[in-house]
């Protein structure tokens, strides 16, 4: 997952709206602001509990595994399917 490109992520409504894939840039979780990467990860009040559980004491780290677990928890991504052999 690459989000260092100025918040352009297919996971967020603001990007999808700019690309013509969504009618609105408003966050579908809290309906109070445009859903940007910054809003989804750091600001959305609908995800306060998950954010506190993922980064106790507001000690945000850039650990990709922790970020991925947070995104799974809030429903922004789904876990990969297990390999079937």
Buried (B, 14 or more C-beta within 10 A) or exposed (E): EEBEEEBBBEBBBBBBBEEEEBEEBBBEBBEEBBBBBBBBBEBBEBBEEBBEEBBEEEEBEEEEEEBBBBBEBBEBBEEEEEEEE
